């Protein structure tokens, strides 16, 4: 018998047309972003705020860890939230383009 593996949870950040950021968690970022865009089971905070852009996403691990990170990020002022996301996007970009010399 094989043990079922727990799903990986992701933190995602959506940018609204007015530049504001929305933070959420999910096990399927593409599906959840589509739900937000189409208004199907999307967050009320995003309705009428489009077009929406998936600004950032990262695998967190467990649901518990994702909830903790989401709660922390939502408590941050907008400037700190943007700086946190920008730093991680830059790190991801460097890792994706780095090569062995």
Secondary structure, DSSP 8 states (H G I E B T S, - for coil): --------EEEEEEE-TTS-EEEEEES-HHHHHHHHHHTSS--GGGTT--S-EEEEEEEEESHHHHHHHHHHHHHS-HHHHHHHHHHHHHHHHHHHH----
